[in-house]
Amino acid sequence: MVDLKNSELEKIVKEEIKHLYFIKNFRSATAEEWYLFLKSYTEPKTGGAAAKVIVHYDLQGNRDVFINTTLIFDDPKLFDERLYPLVYAIADEVVNRIVGYANTLLSVHAGANSYSAEYTR
C-alpha cells in the first residue's frame, strides 16, 4: 500500500498528474513507445521527457495474457525514496490512461523507487 497522507506531497502528486501528458513516439503491430512529460521533472541532458513508456501487446488473441508495460524515469530526482508515492501515482495514472482496463504487468524503473506490479480486471 502507498500512503499519500502527507498533504504537501499530496499537492505535488495532484499537480503533476494534472499536467501530465504523453506523445506517441513509435507504434508497431506489437508495441507502442510513448514519451511522458511532467510539469516539474525532465530528462537532465536534453530537458525533454521525464520518462518513456513502452507497451508490448499480445497478438495471440488470448484475452487472459497480460500486456507488458515498462515505465522508465529519466529524471534522477524521481529516484529519491521520499518521492515513491509520486512515482507510484504517476505509474498508476499511466496504466489507466494508456493501457486502460487490460490485464497488465507493469515494470517501473526509477532508481530506488523501482518496482513491479500486476493489474487485473
N, C-alpha and C positions, 0 to 999 in steps of 0.2 A: 504494500500500500504506500502511496505517496501522499504525504501530508502537506497541504497548501495553506495551513493556518497562519503562517507568517504574513501579516497584512501587507507589509512592504513588498515582499516577494510576490504576493498575490497580485498586487497592482502591476508589477513588472510583467508577470505572466499574461495578464489580460491585455496589456498594451502591446506586447509582442504578437500575441495571437490576432489582435485586431488589425495589425499592419502586415501580417504575414502574407506573402504571395509567391506564386510559382511561375516559372517559364519552362515550357517543354523544350528540351534541347534535342532529343532524339527519340524516334519511335521505330520499332521493327515489329515483325509479326509476333515476337516472343517477349519483348521488353520495351520499357519506356525509361527515359532518363529526364529528370526534372532538376532545375536549379531552384533553390529555396532562398528567398530573400527575407530578411528580418530588419526591423527598424534600427536596432542598436548593435547588431553584430554583422561582421563581414569577413570575407577571406582576407587575411592580413596583407598579402603581397599585392593583390590587384584591387582590393576594395570591393570586390564583386560579391557573388552569392555566398551566404554564410554556410550553406550546406548543399549537398547533392542527394537526390532521392533516386534510387534505381528499383524499378518494379519488374519482376520476372513473372510472366504468365504461364499457366499450364495450358497446353494446346491439345491435351488428350481428350478433352470433353468430359472429364470426370469432375463433377462439382465438389467432390469430397477432398480433392487435392488442394493444398494450400498455395496461395500466391506468396512468393518470396519478395519481401521489401527490405531494402537496405537504405539506411539514412546515415550519411557521413557528414559530420560537422567539421568545418574547416577553420572556424574561429576558435583559437585556443582559450579564449575567455570562457567558453562554454564547457571547458574541461574541469573547471573549478567545482569541486564536490558540493559546495553550498548552492550551486545552481542546478542540481539534479532535478528538483521539481519543475524548473523551467524547461530543461531538456526533455523530460518526460511529457510535459504538457504539449510541447511543440510536436514531438513524435506522435502522440495520440491524435492531435489535430491533423497531421499529415496523413495518417492512416484513414481517418474519417473522410477527408476531402478527396484524396487521390484514389484510394482503394475501395472505400465505401464499406459495404457490409459483407464482403467476401471473406472467407477464411484466409487468414494472413499470418505468416511467420515473419516477424519483424526483427531486424538486427540493427541496433543503433551504435554507431562508433563516435564517441565523444570523450576520448581520454578516459579519465577516472569515472566518468558518467556513462560509460558504455554498458549496454545490457541487451538482452533478447527477450521477446515476448511473443505470445500466441494470441491471436484474435480469432474467436469462433462465433458463429451465429448462434 
